[in-house]
Amino acid sequence: MLKKFLVTVFVAVVVSMFIAAVTEATPYKFKERDIEEAEKLCEGAPCPPELVSTKDDEGNINLALLEDAEPNADSFLSGYAIHQIEHLNDGFYNNCRSWISGTTAETWAEIDLGDVYEGIKKVAIGSDHCGNYTDRAATKFDILVATEYNADSSAGTWNKVYSYDDASNPISTTTPSEFNPVEARYVRILVFTSNQAEVRIDEMEIYGSVLTAVYPQGKLTTTWGQIKQY
């Protein structure tokens, strides 16, 4: 009995040391953000740019802000420097750092996380975080995830994890959508309708739980899986 107890304690200590070592060797690498540069672009705007947090209140990591995460969309509203695709995950809230689609028809915006991550369970979007603008807010959309890419939203590689359809409650300020944890590399917002004109998203936030978000599946899943077997 004592021998079994000592073995259990030894394994627990070894696992703890391993986790600490890997965590130290694998720090979160978030995008660099220049608030002064962002404020220049937003000069004269009703709401200045606001920094998006790298974690939520529960400690979940905002994977969309990792340095390898890349934004994409099927279109954007041309002629406006403040409404670019790159603003989908630039780490700044509000209209002056937003993406607006180039069409009033069905449209999509997405983030490529750069690797497959486990434990993704929440996506937050909004039209204008500070609430100054209430137009261009999504009223019907799906959240799709995939581990393999296909530009076609109806392709079998995409898995729908969340749906929203409420014309009476447009997604104006930042609103989280939660779902059962999934693994994904690509996270897409497929927008069907908005309350007015082309849809606007000032930031896409993608959250995963602390342990699973730290270690991309393609890099450390095997090692972590071995540890969990004890």
N, C-alpha and C positions, 0 to 999 in steps of 0.2 A: 504494500500500500504506500509506504514511504518512498520506495523507489519510483513508483508511478507518479507520485506527487512531485518529486524532484525533477523527473523528466519533463513533466508538464510545465513547471516553472522555468526550466532551462530553455525549452522551445519558445515560451512566451517572451523571454528576454532576448533570444536570438532574433525572433521576428521583429520585436520592437526596435532593436538596433539596426536591422536591415532597413526597415521603413524609414527610420531617421536618417540613415546614410543616403538612401535613394532620394529622399525629399530634399536633403541638402544639396545633392549633386544635380537635382533636376528642378531648379527654381522656376516659378512662373515667369514667363517672358511676355510682358504685355507691350502693346503698341506705344511708341513714344508720342506724346501729345503736347503741342505747343499752344497753351491757352492764349498767349498774347497774339499769336498769328491768327488764331480763330476769331478773336475779338476784332481784329482788323477787318476780316471778311464780313463780320456782323455789325460793323459800325453803323449806327443809326437804326438798328433793328429794335422793335419793341421789347424783345427779350434777348439778352446777351447769351452766348453759348454757355451751357452748364456741363461740367464734367460728369460723365457716366461712371458709376462705381464698378470696380473690378469684382466685387462680391455683392450678394444680396444680404438681407438681414439674417438669413439662416446659415451664412457662410458658404453658399454655393458659388462656384466660380463662373464668371461671365466669359465663356469660351470665345465669344465673338470679338473680344478685345485682345486675345492672344496674338502675338506678332505674325504668326503664319496664317491667320484667318483673312480670307479675301472675299470682298463683296461682288455681287453680280446682279444683273437685272435684264429683263427683256427689252427695256426702253428707258428713256429719261426725258424730262422736259428740257428741250434745248433752249439755249440763249440765256441761261441763268447759272452763274457760277456757284450760287448757294444751294442748288438743287441737283447735286451730282450723285452718281452711284457710289462713289467712294465714301459718301457721308452716311451710308447705311451702318457702318461700324467704325466711324472715325473717333468715337468716344466722346462726342459732344451732342447734347440735346438741343432742341428748339429749331424753329422754322429755318433760321439762317444757316443751319448745318444739316439740311435734310435732303432726302431723295424724293422726287416727284416723278411719277410714271409719265411716259409720253403718249398715253392713250387712256381713253375713258372706258375702254372695253376690258375684258379679262387681262390681268397682268401679273407678273411675279417679280419678287426680289428674293435674294438668297445669300447665304454665307457659306463658303467653303472653309471648313475648320482646318484643313491641311492634313488631317489624319482622322481615323475612325476613333471616336471617343464613346465610352460607355456611360450610362447614368444620366443622359440628357433628359431633363424632365420639366423644363419651363422655358417659354419664350415670351419676351415682353416687347411690345411695340406701342407707338403712339404717333399721332399726327403732329402735335406741338406740345412738348412737355410742360411748358409754363402755362398753357391754356389760353394764350392770346388769340390764336387762330383756331377756329372750330370747323372750318371747311375742310374738304379733301380728306375726311376721316373714313377709314374702312368701316363698312357695315356688314359685309359678308366676305369671309375668307376661310381658307384651310391652311393648316400647318402641315407640311410634308417633310419627311426625312428620308435619307438614302445613304447607303455606304458606297454605292457605285453611281456614277453620274449619267444623267440623260437629260437633255434640254427639254424634252417633252414631259409636261407635268402629268400626263396620263400614262406614262410608261410604267411597267410593272416594278421597276426598281424603286419607285417612290412609295412610301408608306404614310398614309394619312393618320396623324396622331391627335388632331384637334380640328374642330369646325366651329365657326362663329357665324350667326345669322340673326341680326337684330337691327333693323333699320331705325328703330326708336332710340337706340343707344350706340351711336357711332363711337369708335375708338379714338377719342380726341387726345386725352392726356395718356401718359404711359400706363399701359395695362398689361399685367402678366396673364399668360394662359398656361395652365399646368396640365400635365398628362402623365401616364405611367412611364417610368424610366425606359429609355430606348438607347440603342447605339446608332451613331450616325456620323457621317463626315459632312454631308450637305444638309442644310436646313433652309427650307423655302417657304415663303409666305405667298400663297396663291390668292390674289384678291379678285373678287367677282364684281363688287360694287362699293361705292363710297357715297357719302351724303351730298357731295358736290364735286363735279369735274374730276380731274385726274387725282388718283390717291397720293397722299403724302405719308412717308414714314421718316421720322427724324432720327430714329436709331433702332436697330435690331439687337436685342440682348438675348443670349442663349446660355442657359444655366445648367450646370451639371454638379452633382454632389462632389464633395471635396476629394475623397479618395479616387473615384473613378475619373474625375476631371484632370487630376494631376498626371496620370499615366496614360498616354495615348495607346490604344489597343495594339497598333502596329509595332510599338516599341517594347512594352513591358508586360503584356497580358500573360504570357507564358510563365514568367517568374512569379508574378502576383498570384496566379492560379495555383502554383505549387505551394505557396505559403498558406493559402486558404485551406489546404487539405489537412493540415495538422489538427 
